């Protein structure tokens, strides 16, 4: 293992690998420390929502992941109501079901191809930081120990984060649901769509994983055993039959486990040179399948900020924007997923019928259904914008069509999200290109007839940093300096 790097990441799950790939693409030296010696073929997360697919598309890896997954065009609400995802204003109007290890595989390949170092069998045992960097004590799989040094450290090492504990980050919250059963099984009667139901005795959820296996999540109200208690497939079958009327002939489990769902969040995502992302920063109910998606979006938001600070063109205060933007999103996910779980567990026939009727009514009203779909899939996520700015500021940038490059033999991105694959800011403008930011910004022209604002500055994470409906050169230069850093000296002619 090398002795020093610019950024250390602890945890080679989806969040850590996404962050590593983005940093490496931005020219930052990055090392990922992973306790496991081999990549697991088991999975907790398996739902990839539309906004996450857009972020993966902006990194050139969405199509590979989609090719191996199962596309689901409807999203189950409370009761039997469903949201039609085909109306989403996205290139990905569906939810993708794919095992977490498949997502990790495409993210790991990208990160390592771009130059990130991923070290397996590296168990972090201690963390110390000072004014100039962070030192991490690592026990290797061969029993020896060493120290790694970096300018910044990111803990992406899950709910039981060693980084969070070592630095004393509080993790307030509560245990929400105990003794939830998980099983990956084969089915005699395979299901092409997720199915779920709640009855007085408990709940059951069955979903294809896209690889021939099915995930079963079940909870028995009258059988609350410790998470360490052995789990037998017959126990899963029993509550599944009660909730769904059948167990679909489940057999040959490759994984049986109990777990406890918690609702917790650290008050601060950053302490000096140490930051937290993904489950190390927030955990919540699995309802809605938001966990991995939220972590990947944490990584996308943090990566460009860290790259800017490490490369020296932004002040360290830029990192505070990660807390300001992502902490409220994490809090909202905890609240909404917990509410969904608690509503599903209500066993009053009267209340269940009322909720079902309300869900059906909401799904039948297109504007309401569209808002619910956008929220559930992350399309509606936006970040606070200063008063008086363009209405698009802080919102997700649509995947605009772009004009082709001028001149013979030239090629250019056809869509905005293809332009974002360079992990730089993208300036979408119909006016002459500005100079001095070429190392950090790509300038493209919207296609003829585009309804985009006259000038649009898009952050590397696909959100609008600044926009204007008319062109003012001085105002644009100010926006570029604010968001992209000082202008490079332009050689005189």
N, C-alpha and C positions, 0 to 999 in steps of 0.2 A: 504494500500500500504506500502511495506517495504520502509525504508528510503534510502538505498544505494544499489548499484549494481556495477559491474565492467564496464558494457557497457549499456548505454541507447540508445534505438532506438525510434525515433518519426515517426510513420506511420506504420500501419499494412497492407499495401498493399503487393504485391508480393515481391518487393525488400526488405522491412523491415523484412518480415517473412522468406525469404531465408537466410538473414544475421543472424537472430536470431537463426534459426535452426543450422546453421554451427557453430556459436559461442558456443551454448549449447553443441553440439557434441564434441567440443574441450575442454570442461570443464570450460568454461567461464560463470560466472553468468551474465544473460542478461535479461533486461526488455524492453518490447515494449509498448509504450504509443500511444493509438489510440483515436482520438477525437470521432469517431462514437460509439454509444452504441450498435448497431446491425450491423452485416455484411450485406452489400448491395447485393441484388440479380440482380442489374443492372451491366452492364459491358462496359468498353471502349475497352480494349485490348482483342483479341480473337485468335490471331495467335501465335503459339508456333513453333519456327523453330528448325531445326535438332540439332544445337549446344546446344541450351537450353535444348532440350530433353536429350542430352548426359549428361549435368550437373545434370539434375534431376535423370537420371539413376545412376549417381555416388552418389546419395543420397537415392537410393532405392525407388523412388516414381514415376518414369516415367511410368511404366506399368499401375499403377492405373489411372493416368491422361489420358493416351492413350485409355484406355478401354472405357472411356465416351465421347471421342471426335470423330471428323470426319477427316480421313486421306486424304490429298490432294496430289496427285502424280505429279502435274504440277503446275508451278508458272507462272502467267500472266506477260508478259513483256509489253512494250509500243506497242499499236496496238493489233493485234490478235495473235502475236507470244507467244509461251509458252516454258518454260524450263522444261525438264524432270528431276524430282528430284530422280527418281529411280536409277540414276547413282551415287548418292552421296556415298562416301566411309564412310558410317555410318550405325549403327544399325537402324537408323531412317531416311530412304530415302524418306521423305515426310514432308509436313507441317501439323501440327495438328491444327484443328479449335476446340476451346473449350472456353466457357465463362470464363472471368477473375475470376469470383467468384469460379469456379471449381479449377482453379490453386491456388487461395488463400486458399481454403479449405484443399488441400493436404499439402500445405506448413505450414499452421497453425497447423494441426494435428501433423506433424513431429516436429515442433518447441516446442510445448507444451509437447509432449511425451518425448522429450529430456531434458525437464526441464526449458525451457524459460517461463518467465512470460509475459502474454499478458493482458494488462489492458485496458478495454474499457471505454469510457466515460471520458477519461483523456485529457483535452484540454490544450495544452502547451501555456502559456501566456508570458513567459520570459525565457531567457537563459543568464547565465553568466559563464565565465570560468576564472580559475586562474592557477597557475603553477602546482597545484596538482590534478585538476579535473574540473568538470563542474556541475553547479547547475541549475536545471530546475524548474520553477514555474508551477504548474499544478492546473487547476480548474477542480474539479470533477463534475460529472453529477448531484450530489445532491446539488451543489452550494458552497460547501466548497473548500478551497484551501490548497495546501501543497507544499513541496519542495522535489524533488528527486535529489540525488547526485550520480555521477558516475565518473570513471576515464576517460572515453571517451563517446562522444555523436555522434550519426549518424543521420542526418536529411534525412529521406526517406519519407518525407511528401508531395511530389508532387510539381507541378508547382508553387503553391502559398505557398511554404514552409515557415512556421513560423520560423523554425531554421535559414534558410538562411537570412531572413529579420532581425531577432533579432541580428545576428552577423554581419550584414552589408556586406555580400557577394554581390558583383555586379553581375548582371544578364543581360549582354548586348545581344542585338539581335534585332529582328524585328518581327512585325506581318506579317505572310506570306499569310494567306488566311482567310478572314472574312466570318462570317455567314454560316459556314458549318453545314448542317443538319444531325442529327443522329436519327435513329428510330429503335427500336426493334419491329418486327411485325410478325404476322402469314401470311402465303401465301396460297392462294387457289391453286397455282401451285408451290409447293415446289421445291427448287433448291438443287441439290446434290453437286454442285461446285460453287465457286465464279464467278460472272459475272460482268464485268465493261466496261464502254465506256465513251468517251468524245465527245461532239458535240459543236457547236458554243455556244449554249445556256447554257451549263454547263456539269456537270459530274454526274454519278451515279454508285454506287457499291453495289451489293447485295451478301450476303454470308450467308450460314448456320452457326449456332452457335453450333450445336451439341446437342441441348436440345429441338428441335422442333421449336425454334424461328429463325428468320433471322435478320441479321443486315443490315440496309440500310444507306449508307453514300452518301449524295447528295449535290450539290452546284449549285445554279442558278446565272449565271453571271449578270442577269438583276434585281435581287432581293436581294440586299445586306442590310439586316436588322440588327439591333443591336442584340447581343447575348441574350439580355434580352427579346427580342420580342417573343410573343407567337408563337408556331409552330403548325400548323394544318396538319393532315395526308394528306389532299388533296394537300398541297404544295409539300410534298415529292413525292406523286404519280405523279404530273404533270411533274416535271423535270425528274423523272425516266422514264416515258413514252417517253419523248423527247430523252433521251440518249439511252435507251435500247429497245424502241419500245413497251414496255409493262410494267405494274406495277405488274405483276404476281398475281394480285388479293390481294394485301396487305390489311390487316385489323387487328383490335383488337390490336393496339399498346400498349405495356406496358411501353414504354419510348419514349418521343419525346424531343429533345433538340437541341439548337444551340451552336456552340462553334467556337472559333477562333484558328487557328493553328499558333503557334509562332515558331521561330527558335532562340533559346537562349542557352547560355552555360556560366557557371561561369568560370572565368579564372583559379581559383584554387579550387580543390576539398577538400582541407584541410586547416583549420585555427587553428593552435595549437592542441587542443584536440577535435576539432569538425570537422567532415567530412560530406560530402554530397554524396548521391547516387541516382540513378534513375532520375525521373523527377525533383527532387529538384536541380539537377546539370545540367540537359540538357533537352530541349524539342525540338521537330521537327515535320515535316509533318508526317501524319499517313501513307503515301505511303510506301509500303514495309512491313508494320506491324512490325517495329523494336523496338518500344518503350519499352514494357514490357521485351522483350528479352534482350535489352541493360541494363536495370536496374537489371535483374537477374544476368547477367554476371558481372556487377559492384559488386554486393553483393558477388559473388563467389571469385572475385579477392581480395576484401577487408577483407573478413572474416578470412582467414588464417593469414594474416598480423596482424590484430588486436589481434587474439588469441596468436600469438607468442610474441607480445609486452606485452600484459597483463600478460601472464604467465612467463615473465621475461627471456626468452631465446633468445630474439632478441632486438636490439636497436630500439629506437623510429624512427630512420631514415628509417626503413623498410617500414613505412607507406608512405614515399615519393614515393615509387615504384607504389603505387596505382594511384597517379597523373600521373606519367611518362607513365604508360601503358594504363590507361583507358581514360584519357583526349583526346588523339589523336583518339581513337575509337569513342568517343562521337562526336567529331568534324567531323569525316568522315561520321557518320550516318546523322548528320544534313545536310551536303553537299549533300550526295547522295539522301536522301529522298526528299529534296527540289528540286533537279534537276528533279527527277521523276515527282513530282507534277507539276512543271512548264512545262515540256514537254507534260504532259497529257492535260494541259490547252491551248496549242497552237491550234488556230482554223483556221489556214491557211490550206486549202485542199492540197496544194502542199507540205507543210512541213509535214503534217500528213502522207501523202502517202509515202514520203521519209523516215520518221522515221519507219513506218511500214515495209518497204522493208529492212531497215537496221536491224531491230529486227529479222525479219525472217531469214536473212542471218546469223546473229550471232547464232541464235538457231539451225541452220542447220549444224554448224561446231562443231563437238564434243569437241575438246579441248577448244574452246572459250566458248561453252555452259557450260562445266564443271566448268570453272573458274567463270563464272557468277553465277552459282548455288551455288558454294562454298562460294562466297562472300555474296550472298543474304541470305543464311541460317546460316551464322556465322562460318561455317566450316573452312573458310580461315583465320579467325582471328589469328594473331600471334603477339608476342611482341618483341621489340628490344633485340638483343643479343650482347654481347661484341665481338669485332673483334677477329678472331682466334679461336672461340669456335666451337663446333660441329654444323654441319648444322641444326640439329634438335632443337637446343636450342631456346626456346621461342615459339615453335610451339605447336599446339594441339597434345596431345599424342593420337595415335590410340588405339582402344580398343583391345589390344593384348590378345591372348589366353595364359593361364598360365598352367604350369605343375601342376598336383595334388600333394598334400602333401604326404610326405613319411610316412610310418608307418600305422598300422591298426587303424581304428577308428578315423582317423583324417579327417578333412574337410578343404577346402581352397577355396578361390575365384577362379572361372573358367576364369574370364576375368579381365582385368586391372580395368575397371570401377566398378566392384564389390569390388575390393580391395580398391578403393578410398572411399568407403562408411564409412570407419572409420575416415574420415576427417583428415588424416595424409599424410605425404609424403610417396610415394611408391618407393622403390628401386627395380628395375627389374634387376636381375643379375644372371648369370650362375655360379658365383664364390662363395666361402665360405662367409657366412653371417658375416658382421662386427657387433661389439657390441658397446654399449654405447649410442645408439639413439633409443632404443626400445620403449620409451614413446612417440616418435614423428614420428617414421618411421616404416613401414611394409616392410619386404623384401619378394619378391616372385621370382619365377623362370619362365622364358618364356617357352612356350611349345616347344617341339622338332620341329625343322624346322622353327622356328620363324625368321623373318628377322630383328628383333629388334637389335639395337646396343648391344655390349657386356655388357655394363652397362648403365642403364637409371634411372635417378632420376626424378620422376614426382611430381609436386607440388599438393597440395590438390585441386586446381581448375582445374586440368587436363591438365596443360601445362608443357612442359619439362623444368626443371630447369638446368639440366646438363646431358651430355651423352658422351660416349667414345666408340670407336670401338675396343679397346683392354683394358685389365685390368692392371691398375697400382694402387696398394693398397694405396700408399701415396697420389696420386692425388685424389683418391676417398675420403679419409679421409678429405682432404682439402675442397673438394666440399661439403661434409656433414656438416662440420663445418661452411662453408660460408652460406649455405642455411637453415640448420636445427638447427644451434646453437651449443654451446659447447658440447663436449662429456661428458656423465656422467662418474663418476669414476667407473671403472670396478674392482670389488673385486678381490684381488689376491687369487690364489689357493694355 
